[in-house]
Amino acid sequence: MRYLLLCALLCVSFLLPAPAQAEPLRVALLLDSAAEDHGRNALLKEGLARAARQCELAADIIVAAEGETQLTVFEEAARSHDLVLLAAPSLHAILRSKAANFRKTSFGCIDTSILGLRSANIMSVTFADAEPAFLAGAAAALLIPSGAKLGWLEEEASPQNQTMLEGFLAGALVSRPDIRMVRRELQGAAPAQLLQEMEQEGVRLVLLATGSATPKACAALAATSLLAVGLDKEQSSLAPGRVPFSVVKRFDKAVEELVLARANGTFKGRETRVYNLENKGTALVRARDYALPANVQRRLAELERELLAGNIVLQDRRTPTLCNCLD
């Protein structure tokens, strides 16, 4: 009898339909530029590729360049994907006002925090990037001659850049209270032209917050005597011997974390995760081809300890913004 019952159960199991295979998670990564920037966008792509090796994804990388069609591209991505990831300030602005229109879609907001009653489908990852910028400024001020200036060259002004600029300057002033800084915005100009002008004004080291123009800016260093600080990704390979250190922001880790959270059911709307020096979400990464003087290395070690202990507090200009709009 026991043998007959087992046979009956086996027959029934063969007749039952196989469980349906789960559909792959549909993920869209929105970029504001198609350019190979060796920075933020490159890291975002790396993070998506790493996540795809850990879960089943149907991933699309979509360029949503700033302009009249950016909103349309955003809305099309939101309609056709389970998770939409974005990190550009121009896309942050759209997300603030439009996310509530796509309640079934999850959004990963990277490099700022969006909060509010109607942001239940937005999970944010932001960076305490003033910390490594502070270290970069402190070291940069010690690397240049007395009376020389520091420079700041940015693709465009943004709360993110303002936060890092203030951290960079604060660190420089700790090392040299008399330091002066020259700030320029690309606004369509060639990086080479602006770097040469900054050198003529007495700048000897410049932080390159130049976004998609970073490869051109690094290449242009060869026509000057300037040193540079890289941003987002370690940049020394773009200008060997000229980039002593880079302010690194782990956009790749943010993408990986957001995708896996959505895939395994731990995605939390209205939550903001902060990447900082302590959790290694940000860092000041030193170049292998540039030997920092011993006094600079000691100063960096001292100031990093102070930052980690909470004895140095830096302001973040990314004030969390509410997302309570519904069209």
ZIRA-V82314 format. One record per run of one state. SS is the DSSP state (~ for helix, > for strand, _ for the rest). FROM is the first residue (numbers start at 1). TO is the last residue. Records with the same first field share a line. If there is no record, write none. Layout:
SS->FROM-TO ; FROM-TO
This chain:
_->1-1 ; 16-24 ; 32-39 ; 53-56 ; 64-69 ; 81-82 ; 87-88 ; 102-105 ; 111-113 ; 116-121 ; 128-129 ; 144-148 ; 155-158 ; 176-180 ; 186-190 ; 201-202 ; 210-210 ; 224-226 ; 233-235 ; 239-244 ; 250-250 ; 265-271 ; 276-281 ; 287-293 ; 309-320 ; 323-327
~->2-15 ; 40-52 ; 70-80 ; 89-101 ; 130-143 ; 159-175 ; 191-200 ; 211-223 ; 236-238 ; 251-264 ; 294-308
>->25-31 ; 57-63 ; 83-86 ; 106-110 ; 114-115 ; 122-127 ; 149-154 ; 181-185 ; 203-209 ; 227-232 ; 245-249 ; 272-275 ; 282-286 ; 321-322
